[in-house]
Amino acid sequence: MTLGRQLLIGLSIIFALLVLGIESIFVRNARDYLQQQLEAHAQETATSLALSIGQGMKAPDAALAETFINPVFDRGHFASIRLLGVDGRPLVSRELGNVQDEGPAALRRLLPFEAPTGEALVSSGWRQLGRVVVVVHPRFAYGQLWHTTLETLAWLAVLYAFALVAVRRFLRGILRPLDAIEQAALAIGRREFGEVHLATGTRELQRVGAAMNDLSIKLRDAIAEESNRADRLYQQAFEDLLTGTLNRRGLIQRVQSLLAEGTEISSGALAFVAMTGLEEVNRSQGAARGDELVQQLAEVVLLPSEGDPPIVGRWQGASFAILLPNRRLDAARDWGETACSRFAALMREQSVPAEVSIVAGLVHFDAQHPSWFDLERQAGQALAEATQRGDGTCVVRQMTERAVEARSADEWRQHIEEALASRGLVLYAQRVFSLPNREVMHAEIMSRLLEPDGRAVAAVAFVPAASRHHLLPLIDRALLDRLWDLLATDKALPQSIAVNISAQSLADTGFRTALQERLRLAPAMARRIVFEVGGYAAVHHLDLTEAFAAEVRSAGARFALDGFELSGASLRVAHRLLPEYVKLTESYSRGIASDGALRFLVDSLIRIVRPLEIKLIASNVEDPEVLDQLASLGFDGFQGYAGDRPAPL
């Protein structure tokens, strides 16, 4: 109950008691006044009647006395009028009999009237003829008291209602700043650090508002300062100062993260672009001029092109490595040839030695997730071949498939569609443990395809082909169908379940509508599920991800980020989406034990997410000896073979 409502109820009770007290006092005073009026009326009637009878009657005469008594009795409120002789015997007696009193019986019990009696002597000259006894009936007094009670109660009720309305408006005006303070406190609870502006003259509320603003500003500034610090550390550790691109280490880290299991890279190419003849420029025109050419080459390879943005890093000297995600072979070849022609045209416009030239070597992969080492080796071979051919050459190779279950993209498509039609999609679960207690936090549900020989193929093998043919929404929907059945029957599953949702499913209106309906019809199950979205998808489809997070949260489910990277863009996304937890990519988990700079970056990340109440989870942890170090750094949990292996459901 709100404070305003509590105050209003308290004041209304006080006003009600005041109204009842005033009504009680007024009614009692009215009753006393009417009682006095009855007594005065009885005595006045007796006196007046005695005078009239004494003047008109010289001797006791009952018939004559009745002519004086009857008119008075008939028009008055009398219970009885009697004329008694000098011996006390009644000469004339009129009785009212049984009549119904006016007003409710409860009023007569609470405020009874006494029937007053008036007496007067009847005398003719000096001779006493008797006495008149008049008893007044209180029934009309009861009626008058009841009507007075109703009228005063009605007026007091009107005043009571008016007072409540006035008090409510008064309290609303005074307590309105409290609503703003409450919203500011709730916003801080939601990890939104805004400011509250109070339009009030109440000193105490002004102080509370100022304290809330001071707290919010300090938290916001602390998070912003730590985010900026993490950005600077990331730039120092993973970016090239001359060109603003990634350095060699940062590129390897980023590419390994993108090629990890679960990312939606259906195809692509790794390109090595190198400039030859830079030594002649440095010798003849100076190192500064050589740096300018390197920067111009970086600008050329960073130029926008069709498809997802390229990942560019300075490899060494005047060479760059570029990952072109989700590119077909012809698109990758066009990119390489365009980059070479653009840089050659740029060099022709400037006075540079003729020895300066550019060559490019690309290796293309399709429907597979190759390792970084295979990509680097084959791209390096393509670059060496281009260097032998000479100026402006672009050599493109197709990635050699080494997997046992290697298939073409079309073969994978057919296999996936057949598996979905025949329920050949099986679910596996891997538990995630907390640190340092190593208790189960949740279980991540993942899908695998059954081969004809009964083997289950991991997602890393078929996700690229499924992504290329836009089959991921169908896979996600089939996974949720199977999971829903299991949640209703399998009591051994942990209370909290994590499910990864692809970027294609985020963009699929039909998928999201069906998911919303499913969650709405089963709120108990919805509260058990955490929907994870990959960090790569969240960065490149932020609006879609934000809308999806709002939808699942409104249905009672939770939201988290998977495949999280330590970059400025990822940190800004986390601050905007406020997930329940983030899972660092496996490349960070593997290198954290031996890389001091990486540990320093993770420490900064923890300082950022801790005030936002975002948990940090390490993924693909295989070495149990790393767990204590992760706990000491501040990780909230871990996932990997060090704790549990995926098991079929």
N, C-alpha and C positions, 0 to 999 in steps of 0.2 A: 504494500500500500504506500502511495506517495506521501511525502510530508505535507503537501497542500491538502490532500484528502483527510489526513489525520487531524490537522488543525481545523479544517472545516467541520468534521464530525465532532470534535471536542467543543468548538464554539457553538455548534447547533445544539448540543446537549445542554450547555450552560444557558443558552437563550431559551430552550424549552423549559428548563427548570424555572427561569425567571418568569416566563409566561404563565406557567402553572401557579407559581407563587402569587403573582399579581391577580390572577383570576380567583384564586382561593380567598385572598384578602378582600377583593371587591365583592364577591358573592356573600361572604360572611357579613360584611358591613351592610350589604343590601338586605340580608335576612334580619339583622338586628334592627335596621330601620323599619322594615315591614312589621316586625313584632311590636315595636313601639307604636306604630300607626294603628295596629289592631287594638292594643290596650286603650289608646286614646279614643278610638272610635267606639269601643264598648262603653266607656265611661260617659262620653258625650251623648251617646244615644240614650243611655239610662237616665241621665239628668234631664235631657230635653223631653223625653217621654213622661217622666214624673211630673214636670211642670205642666205639660199639656193636660194630663189626667187630673191633676189637682185643681186646675182652673175650670175644667168642664164638668167635674163630678163633685157634688156636695156630700154624697154618702156613697158607701161601697155599692157599686152597681156593675155586675160582671158584663151585662150586655153593652152598657155604655162604654165600659173600659175597652171592650174588644174593638169598638169603632176607632179608638185611638191607637190600639196596638197593631191591628191587622195591616193597615197601610205601611206602617214602619217595618213590620216583619217581611212583607211581600217584596219590598224594594231594597232590602238590606242583605248583608252577608252574615246572617245570624243562625247559630245553631239552635237557640231557644230564647224566648222572651216570656217571662212570667211576672204576673202581678200577685203578690202575696198580701194577705190581710194582716191586720195587726196581731192576729194570733198565729201567724206563720203559715196558714193554710192557703193554697193557691186559689185565687179567684178566677184568673185567666192564665192559660198556659198554651203557648204555641211552640211545637217542636219541628225541626227540619226533617228529621228522619235520616235514613242512610242515603248518602250521595257520594259520587265518585270525585275524589280529589283530583285536581289538575296537576300535570307534571309527572315525571316518572317516579316509581316507587323508591328507587335508589336515592333520589334527591330528598324524598320525605324521610328516609332513614338517616341520611347524613346530616340534614339540616331541618330537624323537626320544629314546627311552630307549636307554641302552647296556646290553647284556646282561652283568651282573656275574658274575664267576667267584670261587668260594670253594675253597680248598685246605686239606687237613689231613693229617698223617702218621698212618698206621695202624701201631701197635706193640703187641706182646704182651710185657709186661714190659719188658726192655731190648732186645728184638729188634724191628727195624723190618721190617714186612711189606709196606709200599708207601705209597701216598698216594691220597686221595680228591679228585677234581676235580668240583665242582658248578657248572653254568652255569644261571642262572635265566632263564626266558623272560618277556619284559615284556608279553605280550598282555593279561593281566589288569590290569596297571598302566595300559595304554592305556584299557581300559574304565572303570577307576575315575576316571582323569583326565577322560574324556569326560562321565561322569555328573556329576562335580563341576563341570565347566565349565557344563553345562546348568542345574544347580540354582542356581549363583551368578548366572548370567546372568538367570534367571527372577526371582530376588529383586531384582537390580539394575534389571530392567525395571519391576517393580512400583514400586520406589522412584523411578525416573525418571518414570513416569507420574504418581505422586502429587506429585512436585516440580513437574512442568509444570502440573498443575491448581492447585496452591497458588500458583505464580508467576503464572499467568493471572488468578486471583482478586485477587492482590495488585496486579498491574499495572492491572487494571480499576478497582480502587478508587482507585489513584493518578491514573490518566489520565482518569477520568470527567469531571473539570472541563474537560479539553481538548475533549471532545465539545461541551460547552456553549459554549466559546470558539469552536470551529469553526462551530457553528450561528449564533452571533452574527456572525461574520465573513461567513458566507454570506448572512445576513439583510441586512447592510450592502450586500453585493454586489447583493442584490435590491432595494435602496433602502428597506429596512425598518429603522428606527433604534430598536430596543428596547434593553433592558439585560439583562446576563447576571448571574445570582446563583450564585456558586461556594461550595459547601460543602466546603472543603478547608483543610487547615492548611499546605499548601505555600506558602511565602512567594513564590516566583517566580511560581507560577500566580495567586496573589492579585494580584500586581502586573500581570500580563498582563490579567487580567479587569478590574481597575480602569482600565487604559489603554484597553481596548476600550469600556468604559462611558463613559469621559470623551469618547472620540471620537464615539460614537453620540449622546451628549447634546448635544455641541457642534453636530453636524450637524443634529440635530433642532431644536434651539433656533434655529439660524441660519435654517433653512427656515421655522419657525413665525414668527420675527420678521419675515422678509421677506414672508411671506404676510399677516401683520397689517398690515404697512406698505403692501402693495399694496391690501388692503381699504380702508385709510384713504384712500389716494390715489384709489381708485375712487369711494368715497363723496363725496369732495370734488369730483371731476370730473364724476360722472354721477348723483348722488343729490341730492334736495331735502332740506335739513336740517330743514325744518318738518314735513313729512309722512312722511319716510322712503321715499317713492316715488322713481322715477327723475325726474331733471330733464328739461328739453326736449331737451338734447343727448343724454343717456343713452337716452331713449326712441327718438329717431330712430336712434341707433346700433343698439339692440337690434332694432327692427322691421326695419331694413334687413338685419340679419344673418339674421333668421328668414325673410324673404322671398327670400333668396338662393337660387341654384340648389342643389337637392339636399335642402333641408329639406322635411319632410313636413307642410306646411300645406295641407290639401286645400280649405279654405274659411275664412271668418272675416269679421270686421268691425272697422273702426276707428271708435271712438266719441269724440266730443268732448262732454264734460259741463261746463257752465258754471253758476256761481251768480251771479245778478244781485242788485243791491241791497246789495252788501258795503260800498259807500262810506257808506251811511247807518248801518250798524252801526259802522264805524270812527269816524264822527263822533259818534254818540250814546252808544256804549258803550265806545269805545276800541279801539285796534289789537289789544290782547291778545284781546279778545272776537272780533274778526274773524279772528284766527289760529285760535281754537278752532273756529269754523265751518268754516274751510278744512280743518282736521284731521278734523272730523266728516264732511265730504264725502269726504275720502280714505278714511276707514273704510268708508263706504257703498259706494264703487266697488270696494273691496278685499274685500268680503264674498264668501265661497265661492259658487260656482255650478257647474252641471253643465258638463262638458267640461274642457279644458286650462285651467290657471290663466291669468288675464288678465295682460297686461303693462301696468302702470299708470305714468304719468308726469305730473308737474305741468307743464301746458303754459305757462300764464302767469297770474299773479294768482290768481283763484279758479276757474280752469278746468283740467280734466284731460283727457288723451288716453289712451285705453284700447284696446289691441289684444286682440281676442277670437279666439284661434286655434281653428281647426276648429269653427266654429259655423255652423249653418244659419241661413237668413234668419229663420225664426220664433223660433229660440232667441236670436238677436241682438236681435230686437225685444222679446222678453220681458225680456231683461236690461236694456235701456234703460228700458223702462216701469217695471220693478221698482225700479231705482235711483232714478228720479224720485219714485215713490210713497213709497219708504222715507225719502228725504231730506225730502219734504214732511211726512210724519207726524212726523218728528223735529223739524222746525221748529215744528210746531203745539204740541208738548209744551213748548217753550221760549218765553221772552218775547223774541221777535225782531221787528224791524219788519216790517210787512206787505209792504214792497217786496222782501224777500228771497225769491227763488224759484230754481228749477233748471230748466234745459232741456238737452236732449240731441239731438245729431245723429249718425247712424250711416250709414256706407256699407258695404255688404256685397259681398264678392267670392266667387266660386264657381268651382272648377276652373281657377284661373289664379293666377299670381304677379304681381300688379300692382306697379308702382313705388311707392315711398313718396310721391313728389310727386303722382301721380294720386290716391292715397288721401287725402292731406292736403287737396288741393284740393276733392275731392267731399265729404269729411266736413265741411270748413269751410262749404261751401254748405248742407249739411243743417242745421248748427248755426245758421246765419244765418236759415234759414227757421223753425226752431223758436223762435228769439228773437222773431221777428215775431209768431208765433202766441200767445206768452205763457206764463204759469206752468205748469210741469209737462208741457210738450209734448215729445214724443220723435218726431223725424222720421227715418225710415229710407229710404235709397235703395239701389238695386241698382247695383253697379259697371258702368260702361260698358266693354264689351269692345272693345279696339282691335287685337288681334292678327289677323293675316291668317288664321292657322289656328285662329281661335276656334271652339270647339265647346262644346256643353253637356256636362255630366258624363256623361250617358248615352251621348252620341255618342262621347266619349272612351273610355268603357268598351268599347263595341263595337269601336272601332278598335284598342284595345290587345289585346283578346282575339283578334281576327283576325290581328294582327301576330304574336302569340305562336304561334298555330296554324300560320302560314305562314312561320315563321322570318323575319318582317319586322323583327326586332330586330337591329340592327347594332351592332358594337362600335367605339368610338373610343379612342385612347390619347393621353395628353398627358404628356410627360416632365416630371419635377421635377428641378431642378438644385440642386447644393450651392453654398454661398457660403463663401469668395469664389472658389473654384476653378472653379465653374460646370461641374462634372462631373455626369453623370446619376446621381441617387440612386435613382429608381424611375420607373415609368410608371404613371399612374393610368388604369384602365380604366373607361370610362363607356358607357352604352347610349343609343341613339337609335332612334326609330321611323321606318320608311320610309313616306312618303306615296305615294299611287298614282302621282304624277308623278315619283317617284324621289328627292324631297327627303328629307333626314334631319332629323327634328324633335328638338331638344334636350330633355333631361329636364325643364327648367324649365317646358315647356309641358304635359307629360302627367303628371308626378309628382303634382300636386294631385288630379287625377281618379283616378289609380291608387291614391293613398292613401285617398281617400274610399270607393272600392269594394273596398279590401283586396286589391288586385292586386299590391302591391309584392313579397310573397314569390315570386309566380310570375315577376315580372320579374327578381328577383335570382337565382332558380334558372336561368332561361333564360340569363342573363348568364354564370353559372358554367359551364353546359354548353358554351356557345360558347368560353369562355376555356380550359376544360380541353382541348378539341380543339386550340386554337391553341398552348397551351404544349407540347403533344407534338410539334408539327410546325414551328412558326415559330421559327427560330433567331435571328431578328433582334430579338426582344423582349428588353428588359433583364432582367437576372437577377432583379431585384426588381420585383414587380407589386403595385399597390394596388387594392383593390376596396372600394367603399362598400356597407355593409349597412344596410338600413332598420330602423327600430324595429319595424315589423310583422313583419319576418323574425326579429328577436330573440324575439318573443313566439310565433312559430310553431314548435311542437315538432317537427313533421314536417320542416320546413326544416332545423332545427339537427341533427336526427338524421341526415338524408341528408348534410349537410355533414360531420359527424364521420366518417361511413363513407367518404366520398370522400377526405378528408384522410388517414385511416388507411391506405387502400389505396395511396396515392401519396405517401409521405413526402418524396420528392425535390421534387415540385411544391409540397407544403405549405410547405416551407421557403422557397419563393420568394415567397409571398403575404403581404401585409399587409392585414388586414381593418380598414377604417375605419368608425367609428360616429360619427354627427353629435353635436356637443356638446349640442344641444337634447335629443336622445333620451337621451344619457348622463345628463344632469341629472335628467330626469323619469322615467327608467326605469333607475335606477342598479343595482338588484339584478340585473335582466336583463342589463344590459351587463357587469357584473362576472362573472356566470356564463358569458356568451358568451366574454369575454376568456380566462377560465381554460380553456374547452374548446378554443379554437383554439391556445392556447399549448401545451396538453398534446399536441396533434397535431403540433407543430413549426412552426406558422405564427406570425405576429406580429400585434400589435394596436396601433391608433393612433386618435386622435381628430381629427375633421374639424369645421370650423365652430366653432372654439374662441373663446370670448369672455373678456374680461378682467373677470370678476366673481368675487366670493367663492365662490359656488356652484361655478363652473367650476374654480377653483383647488383646491377640496376634492375634486372629482371626479378631477382629474388626479393629485392626491397619492394617492388611493385606488386608482385603476386602473393607474397607472404605465405609460402607453402608450409605445411606441417614439418617437413624435413627436406633436406637436399642430400643426394647421394653423389659423392665425388666420383669422377671417372676413375677407371682402374689404373690409368697411368700414374695418377697421383698416389694411389695406395701403394703401388709397387716401388715408387721412388722415394717415399717419405723417410724410409729408414736410413738411407745413405745420403740424402740431399739436404744439407742444412738450409739452403735458401728456400727450398720447397717447404720445409717445416716452418720457416719464418712466415711464408705466405699463408699457410694453413692456420697458423696462430692468429694472423690478422683477420682471416675469414671468420674464425670462431668469435673474435671480439665484435665482429659486425653482426653475426646472426644471433648471438646470445641475447642482446636486448630485444631483438625481434621475436624471441621465443621460437626460433627455427632450429630444429635438431640437425646435427651433422652426422652423416653415416658414411663410412668408408666401404667401397665396393670391391669385389674380387680380391679379397684378402686371403691369401693362401698360406702364409707363414704364421703359425701361432705365436712365434716369438715377437711379432710386431704388435700384438694386441696390447701389451702393457704400455708400449710407447704411444700407441693411438689413444689409449685412455689418459695418459699423462698430458697429451696435447690438448685434450678436451673433447674428443670425439664422443658422441652419444651412443653410437652403435657401429656394427660392422656386418658385412655380408660377404660370404665366400667360403671356399673349401676349408678354411681354418675353423669354421663353426658348423657348417652343414653342406651337404651336397644335394643338388636337385633330385627329388624323388617323385616317381609317378603317383598320381592320385587315383 
